[in-house]
Amino acid sequence: MATKKDKDPLKEFREQVRELVPQKYESIDDFCLNETGIPKSTMSRLLSGKRTEFRFATLQKIAEGLGKKLVIRLE
């Protein structure tokens, strides 16, 4: 039986964001304010895993802010 963690479609994305933000920015605040315009509260919910559903446009803004391309695939 699958657990809630097994069903987290953003787990890998979240881990990549946690790794990439400090490489390019001084803080999450710096990333949110200067690059994406995404509220810090949205980033906090993403990074904490408290929310697992986000609009595609939001995830795309985050990826673009990190100089990455958002890729969606089925497995």
C-alpha positions as CSV (number, residue, x, y, z in Angstrom):
1,M,0.0,0.0,0.0
2,A,1.3,3.4,-1.0
3,T,1.9,6.0,1.7
4,K,1.4,9.7,1.4
5,K,5.2,10.2,1.0
6,D,5.1,7.7,-1.9
7,K,2.5,9.9,-3.6
8,D,4.4,13.1,-3.3
9,P,5.0,14.1,-7.0
10,L,7.1,17.1,-6.0
11,K,9.6,15.3,-3.8
12,E,12.4,15.3,-6.4
13,F,11.6,18.9,-7.4
14,R,11.7,20.0,-3.8
15,E,15.1,18.4,-3.2
16,Q,16.5,20.0,-6.3
17,V,15.3,23.4,-5.3
18,R,16.8,23.1,-1.8
19,E,20.1,22.2,-3.5
20,L,20.1,24.8,-6.2
21,V,18.9,27.9,-4.4
22,P,22.0,28.3,-2.1
23,Q,24.3,27.8,-5.1
24,K,22.9,30.8,-6.8
25,Y,21.3,33.0,-4.1
26,E,22.1,34.1,-0.6
27,S,18.7,33.0,0.7
28,I,15.2,31.9,-0.2
29,D,14.2,35.5,0.4
30,D,16.7,36.7,-2.1
31,F,15.5,34.1,-4.6
32,C,11.8,35.0,-4.1
33,L,12.2,38.8,-4.2
34,N,14.8,39.2,-6.9
35,E,14.1,36.5,-9.4
36,T,10.6,35.0,-9.3
37,G,8.2,37.3,-7.6
38,I,6.9,34.2,-5.8
39,P,5.8,34.9,-2.2
40,K,8.1,33.5,0.4
41,S,5.1,31.7,2.0
42,T,4.6,29.7,-1.3
43,M,8.2,28.7,-1.3
44,S,8.0,27.8,2.4
45,R,5.0,25.5,1.8
46,L,6.8,23.9,-1.2
47,L,10.0,23.3,0.7
48,S,8.4,22.0,3.8
49,G,6.2,19.6,2.0
50,K,3.1,21.0,3.7
51,R,1.5,21.4,0.3
52,T,1.9,19.1,-2.6
53,E,-0.3,20.8,-5.2
54,F,0.9,23.8,-7.1
55,R,0.0,25.5,-10.3
56,F,2.3,24.6,-13.3
57,A,3.0,28.3,-13.8
58,T,4.4,28.6,-10.2
59,L,6.7,25.6,-10.6
60,Q,7.8,26.9,-14.0
61,K,8.7,30.3,-12.5
62,I,10.8,28.5,-9.8
63,A,12.6,26.5,-12.4
64,E,13.3,29.5,-14.6
65,G,14.5,31.5,-11.6
66,L,17.1,28.7,-11.1
67,G,18.1,28.7,-14.8
68,K,16.4,25.3,-15.3
69,K,13.7,23.9,-17.5
70,L,10.7,22.2,-15.9
71,V,10.1,18.8,-17.4
72,I,7.0,16.6,-16.7
73,R,7.0,12.9,-17.6
74,L,5.0,9.8,-17.0
75,E,6.7,6.7,-15.6
